[in-house]
């Protein structure tokens, strides 16, 4: 059985959306990916600067809206829990829901509300009764999310999307451009893997601020 590349994402992140779209294209070509979650709110929380003490899975969905980065707490957590609820219906359902919710949020600019999540579940063809039942088991969904976040911590994830290759190499890949075209997706993915596994040991590529990326 072919080992899968793990893909860590956060629904809040447009770069993660583009990474998931690319992976979805490659899946149709036989590439294996497994969806994993990483919370940018938890990763960037000031209380975790020296030691991980603030966990998104401990926070209430009824908490008052925060300020700054904390305004994303409830939308992000709501989406994560829904993602794990969708995953209960199998891998295909999970991918369909993930893509539907990403597209609603980043293409159509819809907020990550309960209404948007329900619409995404319907668009993905989920069993809505089973989805509601899985969402109602919030304690289990939070435990599943925490397991993902702990795994991300072990890898050292700090941004999304982060891909962890079956051979162990892992890196954040900031996609500035969306593609759903198979040949282009394959080219970009091969380029990523070439850089990541190169004997040159390339650790960082960051464009000079006055030299933006080329646009097709």
N, C-alpha and C positions, 0 to 999 in steps of 0.2 A: 504494500500500500504506500502511495506517495505521501511523504510528509508535507504538511501545509505551511505556508508562510503565514505568520500571525500578523494581523493588521490592527493596530491600536488607533482608535478614533474617538473624537468628541463631536456630537451633533452641532455644537456651537461653532465649529471651525470650518471655514470655507475650503481651506487646504485639505482637510480630512475628507470633505465631500468629494473633491476632485480625485483624491487617492482611492476612495471607495468606488467611484465610478470607473476608474481605470482598472481596478482589481475585478470589478464585475464583468468588464469586457474580456479580460484575460481568463476569467473562469469559464467563459463560453468556449475558449480555445484550449481548455484542459488544464490550466494552471490552478493549483490548489491554494486557497486562502481561508483563514479562519478569522472571524470578526472578534475583536477584543475591545474593551472600553478603557479609556483613560480620561480622567477629569482634569481639565485645565483649571477649573476653579480651585480644586484641591491642590493641584501642583503649584499654583501661583499664590496661594493663601499666605498672608504675612506670618501667620502663626506657625507655618511649617518651614520657615527660613533656615532654622538650625536643626530642627528635629520634627518628624512627622507626628503632630499632636492633634491637628484638626482634620477630621474625616468627613467627607461629603455624605457618606452613608449614615452618619449620626444626626444629620440635619432634618428638620421637619419641613414637609411640603406646605405647612400652614404658617411658616415663619413670615414675619413682615418682610417686604421687599427691601433688599439692601442697596447700598450705593457703590459706585465704582464697579469693580469686577464682581462684587457680590450680587449685583442685580441679575447675574446669570445663574445663580445657585439653583433656584427652583425650576426654571425652564430646563436646565441641563440635567438635573436629577430626575425630573419628570420623564424626560426623553430616555434616559438610561434605564429606568425601571420598566418603561414600556418596551424597550428593545429586548430586555431579558424576558418579558412576558411573551413577546412575539417568538423568541427563540424556542419556547416550549412547543411550538408547532413544527419544529424542524428547521434544518439549515436553509432550505429554499425559501421558506416563509420568513425567516429572519433576514435574509438578504433582500427580499422583496420589500419588507417593511422598512428596513434601513434606507434603501434607496428612495422609497416613497417619502419618508420623513425628511431626508436630506433635501430632496427636490422641492418639497413644500416650503422648507425654511430658507433655502439659499437661492432657488430659482424664482419662486413665487413670493418670497419675502414674507411668509406667514410666520407668526410667532409660535413658539413651542408651547402651545396651550393644550388642554385636554381635548378641545374640539379638533385641533390640527392633528393630534395623535390618533384620534378615532377615525378621522378621514383617511389618514395614511394607512391605518389597519384595514379599512374597507378597500382602499385602492390596491393594497397588496394581496387581497383575496383571503385574508385571515378568517377563521371561524371567530366571529365577534363575541359569541358567548364564552368560548374557551379563553379568548383574550381577556375579557373582563374578569373571568374567574382567576386567571393567572395574575392579573394586576392587583386583585383583592388580597392575594397572599403577599403582602408587601414585605413582610419580614424575610421571606425566602428570596424575593427579588433583590432586596438590599444585601443579603448574604452573598448572592451570586455576583453582584456588582463589586462588592468588597474583595472577593477573590480575584476578579480581574484587576482591580487597582493594586492589590498586593503583588500580583504577578508583574504588573507594569513597573512597580517599584523595584523589584528584583532585577528586571532588565535594565532599568535606568532611564525609562521613558520620561521625556520632558516636554514633548510637543507632538502634535498630530498632523498628518499621519506618521506613525512609526511602524516600519516593517521589520519583523524578525524572521530572517531566512531560516530554512530548515537546518542549515549548517551552523547557525548560531550568530552570524553577523546581524547587527541591527543598526538602523539609522533613521532619523527624521528626514522626510522628503517633502519639501515645500513646493507644492504644485501651483504655479501661477496661471496655468492654462488647463481648461477642461478638454478632455477628448473622450469620445465614445466610438472612435474609429479603430478597428482591430489592429491594422498594420502600424498605426502611429502609437497605439498603446503598447504594442509589443516592442517597438523601437525604444520608447521611453523606459520601459521596464528593464530591457536588456542593458541599457545605458546605466541605469541605477545599480543593477547587480554588478556590472563590470567595475564601476567605481568602488562599490562597497567591498568587493572581494579582491581588489587589486593589491599586488605586492607592494605598491607604492605607499600603502598605509595612509591614504588620504583621509584626514579626520574632519576637515571643515572646508567647504566651498561657500564663500559669501561674496556676492557681487559688490563692487565699488558703488557707492551711492549715486554717482553721476553716470553710471553705465548700466542702465536697466536691461533686463532680459530682452532678447529679440522676440518679436511677436510674429506669428505666421501671417 
